[in-house]
Amino acid sequence: ASSRPLLVFGLPGNPVSALVCFSLTVAPALRRMCGRPHPLPRRVPVVSASPLRLDPERPEYHRATLHVTKSGLVATSTGRQISSRLLSCAGASALLELPRGSTTLPSGARLSALLAPSLSGASVHTADPRDELSSQVDPLETGPQPLEASWPTYSPRSPAVL
């Protein structure tokens, strides 16, 4: 008999919920078990392109696409966020971290987002000469970034194309 532990991951039954939960919990656990130094999704600062209604019962990971502008990354919602709506993952490259609340965040609200190319199969490329990595970067392997430290680093001349 082996004394090695057996890990079992349970995921929700709705397809989008399962994909988001996999991206946030299972994928980082698997990366850690493979010895990756930064298994967590990379966190980046964004500005919302439109108002976002908060959920009064719980925090939410809102699927979005990211676009580079002169002032930084702008997040655009992929539409209705119900857990059975697979279309909300099409083109999604990030999960906006929305707090629990009974209000609506205004357009232009500063938020943090987790890069999640696994939601749509997108890859992330960087043209930033300060990047020590190759031109193709897996943001899930580059480690979490503090919101305050990374906000001023985005410019049209060094975009992350998502």
DSSP file (Angstrom, degrees, kcal/mol; ACC not computed):
  #  RESIDUE AA STRUCTURE BP1 BP2  ACC     N-H-->O    O-->H-N    N-H-->O    O-->H-N    TCO  KAPPA ALPHA  PHI   PSI    X-CA   Y-CA   Z-CA
    1    1 A A              0   0    0      0, 0.0     2,-0.3     0, 0.0     0, 0.0   0.000 360.0 360.0 360.0 137.6    0.0    0.0    0.0
    2    2 A S        -     0   0    0      1,-0.1     0, 0.0     2,-0.1     0, 0.0  -0.617 360.0-157.0 -87.9 144.3    1.2    3.5   -0.9
    3    3 A S        +     0   0    0     -2,-0.3    -1,-0.1     2,-0.1     0, 0.0   0.330  55.9 119.9-100.7   6.7    1.3    6.3    1.6
    4    4 A R        -     0   0    0      1,-0.1    -2,-0.1     0, 0.0     2,-0.1  -0.485  69.8-111.5 -70.7 139.9    1.2    9.0   -1.0
    5    5 A P        -     0   0    0      0, 0.0     2,-0.6     0, 0.0    -1,-0.1  -0.377  21.4-138.6 -71.3 151.6   -1.8   11.3   -0.7
    6    6 A L        -     0   0    0     -2,-0.1     2,-0.4     2,-0.0     0, 0.0  -0.955  14.7-150.8-110.2 120.8   -4.5   11.2   -3.3
    7    7 A L        -     0   0    0     -2,-0.6     2,-0.4     2,-0.0     0, 0.0  -0.772  12.4-174.0 -94.5 135.4   -5.9   14.6   -4.3
    8    8 A V        -     0   0    0     -2,-0.4     2,-0.5     2,-0.0    -2,-0.0  -0.997   8.0-157.8-128.0 127.7   -9.4   14.9   -5.5
    9    9 A F        -     0   0    0     -2,-0.4     2,-0.5     2,-0.0    13,-0.0  -0.919   4.0-157.5-107.8 126.9  -10.8   18.2   -6.9
   10   10 A G        -     0   0    0     -2,-0.5    -2,-0.0     0, 0.0     0, 0.0  -0.886  13.2-173.2-102.5 132.5  -14.5   18.8   -6.9
   11   11 A L        -     0   0    0     -2,-0.5     7,-0.1     1,-0.1     8,-0.1  -0.881  29.4 -95.4-123.1 155.2  -15.9   21.4   -9.3
   12   12 A P        -     0   0    0      0, 0.0    -1,-0.1     0, 0.0     6,-0.0  -0.166  30.5-123.2 -62.2 162.9  -19.4   22.9   -9.8
   13   13 A G  S    S+     0   0    0      4,-0.1    -2,-0.0     5,-0.1     3,-0.0   0.761  84.6  90.7 -82.6 -27.0  -21.8   21.3  -12.3
   14   14 A N  S  > S-     0   0    0      1,-0.1     4,-2.6     2,-0.0     5,-0.2  -0.522  80.4-128.9 -71.9 137.9  -22.4   24.4  -14.4
   15   15 A P  H  > S+     0   0    0      0, 0.0     4,-2.1     0, 0.0    69,-0.2   0.881 103.7  42.4 -59.7 -44.9  -19.9   24.7  -17.3
   16   16 A V  H  > S+     0   0    0     67,-1.8     4,-2.7     2,-0.2     5,-0.2   0.911 114.7  51.2 -71.0 -40.7  -18.7   28.2  -16.8
   17   17 A S  H  > S+     0   0    0     66,-0.9     4,-2.7     1,-0.2     5,-0.2   0.910 110.9  49.5 -59.5 -41.8  -18.6   27.8  -13.0
   18   18 A A  H  X S+     0   0    0     -4,-2.6     4,-2.4    65,-0.2    -2,-0.2   0.912 112.0  47.8 -64.1 -42.8  -16.5   24.7  -13.4
   19   19 A L  H  X S+     0   0    0     -4,-2.1     4,-2.3    -5,-0.2    -2,-0.2   0.919 114.4  45.4 -65.7 -44.5  -14.1   26.5  -15.9
   20   20 A V  H  X S+     0   0    0     -4,-2.7     4,-2.0     2,-0.2    -2,-0.2   0.933 114.7  47.6 -65.8 -45.9  -13.6   29.5  -13.6
   21   21 A C  H  X>S+     0   0    0     -4,-2.7     4,-2.2    -5,-0.2     5,-0.8   0.881 111.3  51.8 -63.4 -37.7  -13.2   27.4  -10.5
   22   22 A F  I  <>S+     0   0    0     -4,-2.4     5,-3.0    -5,-0.2    -1,-0.2   0.937 110.5  48.5 -61.2 -46.4  -10.7   25.2  -12.4
   23   23 A S  I  <5S+     0   0    0     -4,-2.3    -2,-0.2     1,-0.2    -1,-0.2   0.841 117.7  41.0 -62.7 -34.5   -8.7   28.3  -13.4
   24   24 A L  I  <5S+     0   0    0     -4,-2.0    -1,-0.2    -5,-0.1    -2,-0.2   0.753 134.0   9.1 -88.0 -25.7   -8.6   29.7   -9.9
   25   25 A T  I  X5S+     0   0    0     -4,-2.2     4,-1.5    -5,-0.2    -3,-0.2   0.762 125.8  41.3-122.8 -52.3   -8.0   26.5   -7.8
   26   26 A V  I  ><S+     0   0    0     -5,-0.8     4,-2.7     2,-0.2     5,-0.2   0.949 112.3  51.5 -72.6 -48.9   -7.1   23.3   -9.7
   27   27 A A  H  ><S+     0   0    0     -5,-3.0     4,-2.5     1,-0.2     5,-0.2   0.916 112.0  46.7 -57.5 -46.0   -4.7   24.8  -12.4
   28   28 A P  H  > S+     0   0    0      0, 0.0     4,-2.5     0, 0.0    -1,-0.2   0.895 112.1  51.7 -63.0 -36.7   -2.6   26.6   -9.7
   29   29 A A  H  X S+     0   0    0     -4,-1.5     4,-2.3     2,-0.2    -2,-0.2   0.922 111.4  46.6 -63.7 -42.8   -2.5   23.4   -7.6
   30   30 A L  H  X S+     0   0    0     -4,-2.7     4,-1.5     2,-0.2    -1,-0.2   0.897 112.0  50.8 -65.9 -40.1   -1.3   21.4  -10.6
   31   31 A R  H  <>S+     0   0    0     -4,-2.5     5,-2.5    -5,-0.2     4,-0.2   0.912 110.6  49.5 -63.3 -41.3    1.3   24.1  -11.5
   32   32 A R  H ><5S+     0   0    0     -4,-2.5     3,-1.6     1,-0.2    -2,-0.2   0.917 109.2  51.5 -63.1 -43.2    2.6   24.0   -7.9
   33   33 A M  H 3<5S+     0   0    0     -4,-2.3    -1,-0.2     1,-0.3    -2,-0.2   0.787 106.9  54.8 -65.6 -26.0    2.8   20.2   -8.0
   34   34 A C  T 3<5S-     0   0    0     -4,-1.5    -1,-0.3    -5,-0.1    -2,-0.2   0.452 122.4-108.2 -84.6  -1.2    4.8   20.5  -11.2
   35   35 A G  T < 5 +     0   0    0     -3,-1.6    -3,-0.2     1,-0.2    -2,-0.1   0.621  59.2 162.3  87.5  13.6    7.3   22.8   -9.5
   36   36 A R      < -     0   0    0     -5,-2.5    -1,-0.2    -6,-0.2    -2,-0.0  -0.474  36.9-141.0 -67.1 135.5    6.3   26.1  -11.2
   37   37 A P  S    S+     0   0    0      0, 0.0    -1,-0.1     0, 0.0   105,-0.1   0.790  93.8  32.7 -70.9 -27.0    7.6   29.0   -9.1
   38   38 A H        +     0   0    0    103,-0.3   105,-0.6     1,-0.1     4,-0.1  -0.740  65.9 162.7-130.2  83.6    4.5   31.2   -9.7
   39   39 A P        +     0   0    0      0, 0.0    -8,-0.2     0, 0.0    -1,-0.1   0.678  47.8  90.7 -79.5 -16.6    1.5   29.0   -9.9
   40   40 A L  S    S-     0   0    0      1,-0.1   103,-0.5   101,-0.1   -16,-0.1  -0.433  87.3 -95.6 -81.8 153.7   -1.2   31.7   -9.3
   41   41 A P        -     0   0    0      0, 0.0     2,-0.3     0, 0.0    99,-0.2  -0.338  46.8-103.4 -61.9 147.4   -2.8   33.8  -12.0
   42   42 A R        -     0   0    0     73,-0.3    73,-2.9    97,-0.2     2,-0.4  -0.575  31.6-142.5 -76.7 133.1   -1.2   37.1  -12.7
   43   43 A R  E     +A  114   0A   0     -2,-0.3   102,-0.3    71,-0.2    71,-0.2  -0.827  23.4 176.7 -98.9 131.9   -3.1   40.1  -11.2
   44   44 A V  E     -A  113   0A   0     69,-2.9    69,-2.6    -2,-0.4     2,-0.3  -0.954  30.8-111.7-132.7 152.2   -3.2   43.3  -13.2
   45   45 A P  E     +A  112   0A   0      0, 0.0    28,-0.5     0, 0.0     2,-0.3  -0.632  41.3 173.2 -82.0 141.4   -4.9   46.7  -12.7
   46   46 A V  E     -A  111   0A   0     65,-2.7    65,-2.7    -2,-0.3     2,-0.4  -0.912  28.8-132.5-140.4 166.9   -7.7   47.6  -15.1
   47   47 A V  E     -Ab 110  74A   0     26,-1.8    28,-2.9    -2,-0.3    63,-0.2  -0.982  32.5-116.6-120.3 136.0  -10.4   50.2  -15.6
   48   48 A S  E     - b   0  75A   0     61,-2.2    60,-2.5    -2,-0.4    28,-0.2  -0.512  12.1-153.2 -75.3 138.4  -14.0   49.2  -16.4
   49   49 A A  S    S+     0   0    0     26,-2.8    27,-0.1    -2,-0.2    -1,-0.1   0.689  79.2  13.4 -81.6 -19.7  -15.3   50.2  -19.8
   50   50 A S  S    S-     0   0    0     25,-0.4    58,-0.2    56,-0.1    59,-0.2  -0.935  98.6 -71.5-147.8 166.4  -18.9   50.1  -18.6
   51   51 A P        -     0   0    0      0, 0.0     2,-0.4     0, 0.0    56,-0.1  -0.324  44.4-154.5 -61.4 146.6  -20.9   50.0  -15.3
   52   52 A L  E     -F  105   0B   0     53,-2.0    53,-3.2    -4,-0.1     2,-0.4  -0.985   8.3-137.6-129.2 121.8  -20.8   46.7  -13.5
   53   53 A R  E     -F  104   0B   0     -2,-0.4    51,-0.2    51,-0.3     2,-0.2  -0.620  21.4-136.8 -79.6 132.2  -23.5   45.6  -11.1
   54   54 A L        -     0   0    0     49,-2.5    46,-0.1    -2,-0.4    -1,-0.0  -0.533  15.1-116.6 -86.4 154.8  -22.3   43.9   -8.0
   55   55 A D        -     0   0    0     44,-0.4    46,-2.2     3,-0.4     3,-0.2  -0.810  16.2-150.6 -89.8 124.8  -23.8   40.8   -6.4
   56   56 A P  S    S+     0   0    0      0, 0.0    46,-0.1     0, 0.0    -1,-0.1   0.664  91.4  47.8 -71.1 -14.0  -25.2   41.6   -3.0
   57   57 A E  S    S-     0   0    0      1,-0.3    43,-0.1    44,-0.1    45,-0.1   0.750 118.9  -1.9 -99.8 -26.0  -24.6   38.0   -1.7
   58   58 A R  S    S-     0   0    0     -3,-0.2    -3,-0.4    43,-0.2    43,-0.3  -0.995  73.8 -88.6-160.4 158.2  -21.0   37.2   -2.7
   59   59 A P        -     0   0    0      0, 0.0     2,-0.3     0, 0.0    41,-0.1  -0.318  48.4-150.2 -64.3 159.3  -17.8   38.4   -4.5
   60   60 A E  E     -C   98   0A   0     38,-2.5    38,-2.9     2,-0.0     2,-0.7  -0.973  21.2-140.1-139.8 149.0  -17.7   37.6   -8.2
   61   61 A Y  E     -C   97   0A   0     -2,-0.3     2,-0.5    36,-0.2    36,-0.2  -0.929  29.9-159.5-106.4 105.4  -15.2   36.8  -10.9
   62   62 A H  E     -C   96   0A   0     34,-2.2    34,-3.4    -2,-0.7     2,-0.2  -0.757  14.5-126.8 -94.2 123.3  -16.6   38.7  -13.9
   63   63 A R  E     +C   95   0A   0     -2,-0.5    15,-1.8    32,-0.2     2,-0.3  -0.473  42.5 158.7 -72.6 136.5  -15.4   37.5  -17.4
   64   64 A A  E     -CD  94  77A   0     30,-2.1    29,-2.5    13,-0.2    30,-1.7  -0.967  38.9-122.6-152.2 162.2  -13.9   40.3  -19.5
   65   65 A T  E     - D   0  76A   0     11,-2.7    11,-2.6    -2,-0.3     2,-0.4  -0.813  29.4-137.3-104.0 154.3  -11.7   41.1  -22.5
   66   66 A L  E     - D   0  75A   0     -2,-0.3     2,-0.4     9,-0.2    96,-0.3  -0.911  17.3-173.8-117.2 142.0   -8.8   43.5  -22.0
   67   67 A H  E     - D   0  74A   0      7,-2.0     7,-2.9    -2,-0.4     2,-0.4  -0.992  23.2-125.6-133.2 140.0   -7.7   46.3  -24.4
   68   68 A V  E     + D   0  73A   0     -2,-0.4     2,-0.2     5,-0.2     5,-0.2  -0.718  34.9 167.8 -88.1 131.8   -4.6   48.5  -24.1
   69   69 A T  E >   - D   0  72A   0      3,-2.4     3,-1.0    -2,-0.4    -2,-0.0  -0.774  52.3 -92.1-129.2 177.4   -5.1   52.3  -24.1
   70   70 A K  T 3  S+     0   0    0      1,-0.2    87,-0.1    -2,-0.2     3,-0.1   0.839 126.5  45.3 -59.7 -32.9   -2.8   55.2  -23.3
   71   71 A S  T 3  S-     0   0    0      1,-0.3     2,-0.3    84,-0.1    -1,-0.2   0.463 123.9 -87.3 -94.3  -0.7   -4.0   55.2  -19.7
   72   72 A G  E <  S- D   0  69A   0     -3,-1.0    -3,-2.4    81,-0.1     2,-0.4  -0.919  71.8 -15.0 134.8-159.9   -3.7   51.4  -19.1
   73   73 A L  E     - D   0  68A   0    -28,-0.5   -26,-1.8    -2,-0.3     2,-0.5  -0.676  52.3-157.4 -86.4 134.2   -5.8   48.3  -19.6
   74   74 A V  E     -bD  47  67A   0     -7,-2.9    -7,-2.0    -2,-0.4     2,-0.5  -0.945   7.7-146.8-112.8 131.2   -9.5   48.7  -20.1
   75   75 A A  E     -bD  48  66A   0    -28,-2.9   -26,-2.8    -2,-0.5     2,-0.5  -0.848  10.3-167.3-102.2 128.4  -11.8   45.7  -19.3
   76   76 A T  E     - D   0  65A   0    -11,-2.6   -11,-2.7    -2,-0.5   -28,-0.0  -0.966  25.1-119.8-115.4 125.6  -14.9   45.1  -21.3
   77   77 A S  E     - D   0  64A   0     -2,-0.5   -13,-0.2   -13,-0.2     3,-0.1  -0.244   8.8-138.0 -59.6 147.0  -17.5   42.7  -20.0
   78   78 A T        -     0   0    0    -15,-1.8     2,-0.3     1,-0.3    -1,-0.1   0.291  55.4-104.5 -88.7  10.1  -18.3   39.6  -22.1
   79   79 A G  S    S+     0   0    0    -16,-0.2    -1,-0.3     9,-0.1   -16,-0.1  -0.703  81.4  19.9 107.8-157.3  -22.0   40.1  -21.3
   80   80 A R        -     0   0    0     -2,-0.3     8,-0.1     1,-0.1     5,-0.0  -0.192  61.6-152.4 -53.6 139.8  -24.4   38.3  -19.1
   81   81 A Q        +     0   0    0      3,-0.0    -1,-0.1   -19,-0.0    -2,-0.0   0.042  38.3 143.6-109.3  24.6  -22.4   36.3  -16.4
   82   82 A I    >   -     0   0    0      1,-0.1     3,-1.7     2,-0.1     6,-0.2  -0.373  58.3-118.6 -68.4 149.3  -24.8   33.5  -15.6
   83   83 A S  T 3  S+     0   0    0      1,-0.3   -67,-1.8   -67,-0.1   -66,-0.9   0.612 109.5  51.1 -69.6 -14.1  -22.9   30.2  -14.9
   84   84 A S  T 3  S+     0   0    0    -69,-0.2     2,-1.2   -68,-0.2    -1,-0.3   0.454  82.8 101.3 -99.0  -0.2  -24.5   28.2  -17.7
   85   85 A R    X   +     0   0    0     -3,-1.7     3,-1.6     1,-0.2     4,-0.2  -0.680  44.4 179.0 -91.3  91.3  -23.7   30.8  -20.4
   86   86 A L  G >> S+     0   0    0     -2,-1.2     3,-2.3     1,-0.3     4,-0.6   0.791  74.0  72.7 -61.2 -29.8  -20.6   29.5  -22.2
   87   87 A L  G >4 S+     0   0    0      1,-0.3     3,-0.9     2,-0.2    -1,-0.3   0.770  82.7  70.5 -59.2 -24.7  -20.6   32.4  -24.6
   88   88 A S  G <4 S+     0   0    0     -3,-1.6    -1,-0.3     1,-0.2    -2,-0.2   0.667  96.8  52.6 -67.8 -14.0  -19.4   34.6  -21.7
   89   89 A C  G X4 S+     0   0    0     -3,-2.3     3,-1.6    -4,-0.2     2,-0.4   0.652  80.4 109.7 -90.9 -18.2  -16.0   32.8  -22.0
   90   90 A A  T << S-     0   0    0     -3,-0.9    30,-0.1    -4,-0.6     3,-0.1  -0.430 100.1  -5.5 -63.4 117.7  -15.6   33.4  -25.7
   91   91 A G  T 3  S+     0   0    0     -2,-0.4    -1,-0.3     1,-0.3     2,-0.1   0.347  95.3 146.7  80.9  -7.0  -12.8   35.9  -26.1
   92   92 A A    <   +     0   0    0     -3,-1.6    28,-0.5     1,-0.1    30,-0.3  -0.416  17.4 168.4 -65.8 133.8  -12.4   36.4  -22.3
   93   93 A S        +     0   0    0    -29,-2.5    23,-2.4     1,-0.2     2,-0.3   0.339  59.9  34.0-124.3   1.4   -8.9   37.0  -21.2
   94   94 A A  E     -CE  64 115A   0    -30,-1.7   -30,-2.1    21,-0.3     2,-0.5  -0.992  60.7-135.9-154.7 157.9   -9.4   38.1  -17.7
   95   95 A L  E     -CE  63 114A   0     19,-2.3    19,-2.6    -2,-0.3     2,-0.3  -0.972  26.4-142.4-115.9 113.3  -11.5   37.6  -14.6
   96   96 A L  E     -CE  62 113A   0    -34,-3.4   -34,-2.2    -2,-0.5     2,-1.1  -0.595  14.1-132.8 -73.9 132.5  -12.4   40.9  -12.9
   97   97 A E  E     -C   61   0A   0     15,-2.7    15,-0.5    -2,-0.3   -36,-0.2  -0.755  30.8-175.7 -90.0  99.3  -12.4   40.7   -9.1
   98   98 A L  E     -C   60   0A   0    -38,-2.9   -38,-2.5    -2,-1.1     3,-0.1  -0.814  17.6-132.7 -99.7 133.6  -15.6   42.3   -8.1
   99   99 A P        -     0   0    0      0, 0.0   -44,-0.4     0, 0.0     2,-0.2  -0.336  32.2 -92.2 -76.2 163.9  -16.5   42.7   -4.4
  100  100 A R        +     0   0    0    -46,-0.1     2,-0.3   -43,-0.1   -46,-0.1  -0.534  68.2 130.4 -69.8 141.4  -19.8   41.8   -2.8
  101  101 A G        -     0   0    0    -46,-2.2   -43,-0.2   -43,-0.3   -44,-0.1  -0.950  61.5-123.6 177.4 165.6  -22.2   44.8   -2.8
  102  102 A S  S    S+     0   0    0     -2,-0.3     2,-0.2   -46,-0.1    -2,-0.0   0.162  84.7  77.5-109.6  16.7  -25.6   46.1   -3.6
  103  103 A T  S    S-     0   0    0    -48,-0.1   -49,-2.5   -51,-0.0     2,-0.5  -0.499  78.7-110.2-113.7-175.9  -24.5   48.9   -5.9
  104  104 A T  E     -F   53   0B   0    -51,-0.2   -51,-0.3    -2,-0.2    -2,-0.1  -0.982  26.3-130.0-117.5 129.5  -23.2   49.3   -9.4
  105  105 A L  E     -F   52   0B   0    -53,-3.2   -53,-2.0    -2,-0.5     3,-0.1  -0.594  31.9-120.2 -74.2 137.1  -19.6   50.3  -10.1
  106  106 A P    >   -     0   0    0      0, 0.0     3,-1.6     0, 0.0   -58,-0.2  -0.318  33.1 -85.9 -75.2 160.7  -19.4   53.2  -12.5
  107  107 A S  T 3  S+     0   0    0      1,-0.3   -58,-0.2   -58,-0.1   -57,-0.0  -0.422 119.0  35.2 -57.6 138.6  -17.7   53.1  -15.9
  108  108 A G  T 3  S+     0   0    0    -60,-2.5    -1,-0.3     1,-0.3   -59,-0.1   0.466  81.5 152.9  90.8   1.7  -14.1   53.9  -15.3
  109  109 A A    <   -     0   0    0     -3,-1.6   -61,-2.2   -59,-0.2     2,-0.5  -0.421  46.9-122.1 -66.6 138.1  -13.9   52.1  -11.9
  110  110 A R  E     +A   47   0A   0    -63,-0.2     2,-0.3    -2,-0.1   -63,-0.2  -0.706  44.3 163.0 -83.4 128.8  -10.4   50.9  -11.1
  111  111 A L  E     -A   46   0A   0    -65,-2.7   -65,-2.7    -2,-0.5     2,-0.4  -0.866  37.0-116.1-136.5 167.3  -10.4   47.1  -10.5
  112  112 A S  E     -A   45   0A   0    -15,-0.5   -15,-2.7    -2,-0.3     2,-0.4  -0.860  30.7-167.5-104.3 150.0   -8.0   44.2  -10.3
  113  113 A A  E     -AE  44  96A   0    -69,-2.6   -69,-2.9    -2,-0.4     2,-0.6  -0.983  18.2-135.1-136.1 146.2   -8.2   41.4  -12.8
  114  114 A L  E     -AE  43  95A   0    -19,-2.6   -19,-2.3    -2,-0.4     2,-0.2  -0.896  28.9-122.5 -99.3 124.6   -6.7   38.0  -13.0
  115  115 A L  E     + E   0  94A   0    -73,-2.9   -73,-0.3    -2,-0.6   -21,-0.3  -0.500  37.2 172.7 -66.4 130.4   -5.3   37.1  -16.4
  116  116 A A    >   +     0   0    0    -23,-2.4     3,-1.9    -2,-0.2     4,-0.4  -0.481  16.7 159.2-141.8  65.4   -7.1   34.0  -17.6
  117  117 A P  G >>>S+     0   0    0      0, 0.0     4,-1.9     0, 0.0     5,-1.2   0.722  71.3  75.1 -63.9 -17.3   -6.2   33.1  -21.2
  118  118 A S  G 345S+     0   0    0      1,-0.2   -25,-0.1     2,-0.2   -26,-0.0   0.703  82.8  68.4 -67.3 -17.4   -7.3   29.5  -20.4
  119  119 A L  G <45S+     0   0    0     -3,-1.9    -1,-0.2     1,-0.2   -27,-0.1   0.867 121.3  13.0 -68.1 -35.5  -11.0   30.7  -20.5
  120  120 A S  T <45S-     0   0    0     -3,-0.8    -2,-0.2   -28,-0.5    -1,-0.2   0.430 105.2-108.7-120.4  -2.3  -10.8   31.4  -24.2
  121  121 A G  T  <5 +     0   0    0     -4,-1.9    -3,-0.2     1,-0.2   -28,-0.1   0.592  67.5 152.1  82.0  11.0   -7.6   29.6  -25.2
  122  122 A A      < -     0   0    0     -5,-1.2     2,-0.3   -30,-0.3    -1,-0.2  -0.359  35.6-144.3 -72.5 153.2   -5.9   33.0  -25.8
  123  123 A S        -     0   0    0     -3,-0.1     2,-0.5    -2,-0.1    15,-0.1  -0.810  12.4-130.2-110.3 161.0   -2.2   33.4  -25.5
  124  124 A V  E     -G  137   0C   0     13,-0.6    13,-1.7    -2,-0.3     2,-0.4  -0.942  21.1-172.6-116.5 131.4   -0.6   36.5  -24.1
  125  125 A H  E     -GH 136 161C   0     36,-1.6    36,-1.8    -2,-0.5     2,-0.4  -0.919   5.4-159.1-119.5 147.4    2.3   38.3  -25.9
  126  126 A T  E     - H   0 160C   0      9,-1.6    34,-0.2    -2,-0.4    32,-0.0  -0.978  18.2-172.0-127.8 142.2    4.3   41.2  -24.6
  127  127 A A        +     0   0    0     32,-1.4    33,-0.1    -2,-0.4    -1,-0.1   0.127  47.5 128.3-111.0  17.0    6.4   43.7  -26.4
  128  128 A D    >   -     0   0    0     31,-0.2     3,-1.8    30,-0.2    30,-0.1  -0.651  50.2-154.7 -79.2 115.8    7.9   45.2  -23.2
  129  129 A P  T 3  S+     0   0    0      0, 0.0    -1,-0.2     0, 0.0    29,-0.0   0.697  92.2  65.7 -65.7 -16.8   11.7   45.3  -23.6
  130  130 A R  T 3  S+     0   0    0      2,-0.0     2,-0.4    -3,-0.0    -2,-0.1   0.621  76.7 105.9 -77.2 -11.6   12.0   45.1  -19.8
  131  131 A D    <   -     0   0    0     -3,-1.8    -5,-0.0     1,-0.2     0, 0.0  -0.562  57.4-161.4 -73.2 121.8   10.5   41.7  -19.8
  132  132 A E        +     0   0    0     -2,-0.4    -1,-0.2     2,-0.0     2,-0.1   0.587  67.6  81.8 -79.0 -10.0   13.2   39.1  -19.1
  133  133 A L  S    S-     0   0    0      1,-0.2     4,-0.1     2,-0.1    -2,-0.0  -0.289  93.7 -81.6 -88.8 176.7   11.1   36.3  -20.6
  134  134 A S        -     0   0    0      2,-0.3    -1,-0.2     1,-0.1    -8,-0.1  -0.094  51.9 -91.8 -68.5 176.4   10.7   35.4  -24.2
  135  135 A S  S    S+     0   0    0      1,-0.1    -9,-1.6   -10,-0.1     2,-0.6   0.715 116.0  62.4 -69.0 -19.6    8.2   37.2  -26.4
  136  136 A Q  E    S-G  125   0C   0    -11,-0.2     2,-0.4     2,-0.0    -2,-0.3  -0.940  73.7-174.7-108.6 122.6    5.5   34.7  -25.5
  137  137 A V  E     -G  124   0C   0    -13,-1.7   -13,-0.6    -2,-0.6     3,-0.1  -0.932  26.5-143.0-120.1 134.1    4.6   34.8  -21.8
  138  138 A D    >>  -     0   0    0     -2,-0.4     3,-2.4     1,-0.2     4,-0.6  -0.858  16.4-159.5 -89.9 106.2    2.3   32.5  -19.9
  139  139 A P  T 34 S+     0   0    0      0, 0.0     3,-0.4     0, 0.0     4,-0.3   0.725  88.0  64.9 -63.2 -19.3    0.8   35.1  -17.5
  140  140 A L  T 34 S+     0   0    0      1,-0.2     3,-0.1   -99,-0.2    -2,-0.0   0.646 105.1  45.2 -76.7 -12.5   -0.2   32.3  -15.2
  141  141 A E  T <4 S+     0   0    0     -3,-2.4  -103,-0.3     1,-0.1    -1,-0.2   0.512  97.2  71.7-104.4  -7.5    3.5   31.5  -14.7
  142  142 A T  S  < S-     0   0    0     -4,-0.6    -2,-0.1    -3,-0.4    -1,-0.1   0.494 101.3-119.5 -91.2  -2.3    4.8   35.0  -14.1
  143  143 A G        -     0   0    0   -105,-0.6  -100,-0.2  -103,-0.5    -1,-0.2   0.150  35.9 -52.8  90.1 157.8    3.3   35.4  -10.7
  144  144 A P        -     0   0    0      0, 0.0  -102,-0.2     0, 0.0  -100,-0.1  -0.381  50.6-147.5 -67.9 145.7    0.8   37.7   -9.1
  145  145 A Q        -     0   0    0   -102,-0.3     2,-0.1    -2,-0.1    -2,-0.1  -0.956  17.9-116.0-117.2 132.2    1.4   41.4   -9.4
  146  146 A P     >  -     0   0    0      0, 0.0     4,-1.7     0, 0.0     5,-0.2  -0.409  23.0-129.2 -64.6 141.7    0.5   43.9   -6.8
  147  147 A L  H  > S+     0   0    0      1,-0.2     4,-1.2     2,-0.2     3,-0.2   0.924 104.5  45.9 -58.6 -49.5   -2.1   46.4   -8.0
  148  148 A E  H  4 S+     0   0    0      1,-0.2    -1,-0.2     2,-0.2     3,-0.2   0.877 112.4  50.4 -65.8 -38.1   -0.2   49.6   -7.0
  149  149 A A  H  4 S+     0   0    0      1,-0.2    -1,-0.2     2,-0.1    -2,-0.2   0.814 115.8  39.9 -72.7 -29.2    3.1   48.4   -8.3
  150  150 A S  H >< S+     0   0    0     -4,-1.7     3,-1.1    -3,-0.2     4,-0.3   0.599  89.9  88.4 -99.3  -9.2    1.9   47.5  -11.8
  151  151 A W  G >< S+     0   0    0     -4,-1.2     3,-0.9     1,-0.2    -1,-0.1   0.919  91.6  42.2 -58.3 -49.5   -0.6   50.3  -12.5
  152  152 A P  G 3  S+     0   0    0      0, 0.0    -1,-0.2     0, 0.0    -2,-0.1   0.535  96.0  80.2 -78.8  -1.9    1.8   52.8  -14.1
  153  153 A T  G <  S+     0   0    0     -3,-1.1     2,-0.4    -4,-0.1    -2,-0.1   0.595  71.0  91.9 -82.7  -8.6    3.8   50.2  -16.2
  154  154 A Y    <   +     0   0    0     -3,-0.9   -81,-0.0    -4,-0.3     3,-0.0  -0.718  46.5 151.8 -91.6 132.5    1.3   50.0  -19.1
  155  155 A S    >   -     0   0    0     -2,-0.4     3,-1.4     3,-0.4   -85,-0.1  -0.969  57.3-105.4-149.2 161.6    1.7   52.2  -22.1
  156  156 A P  T 3  S+     0   0    0      0, 0.0   -86,-0.1     0, 0.0   -88,-0.1   0.751 118.9  57.6 -62.0 -21.9    0.8   52.0  -25.8
  157  157 A R  T 3  S+     0   0    0      1,-0.2    -3,-0.0   -87,-0.1   -87,-0.0   0.655 114.4  35.3 -84.4 -14.8    4.5   51.4  -26.6
  158  158 A S  S <  S+     0   0    0     -3,-1.4    -3,-0.4   -30,-0.1    -1,-0.2  -0.446  86.2 169.5-132.8  62.8    4.7   48.3  -24.4
  159  159 A P        -     0   0    0      0, 0.0   -32,-1.4     0, 0.0     2,-0.7  -0.374  35.3-138.3 -79.4 152.2    1.3   46.6  -24.7
  160  160 A A  E     -H  126   0C   0    -34,-0.2     2,-0.7   -33,-0.1   -34,-0.2  -0.952  25.2-148.7 -98.9 113.0    0.3   43.2  -23.5
  161  161 A V  E      H  125   0C   0    -36,-1.8   -36,-1.6    -2,-0.7   -94,-0.1  -0.750 360.0 360.0 -89.3 118.4   -1.8   41.9  -26.5
  162  162 A L              0   0    0     -2,-0.7    -1,-0.2   -96,-0.3   -95,-0.1   0.395 360.0 360.0-110.7 360.0   -4.4   39.6  -25.2
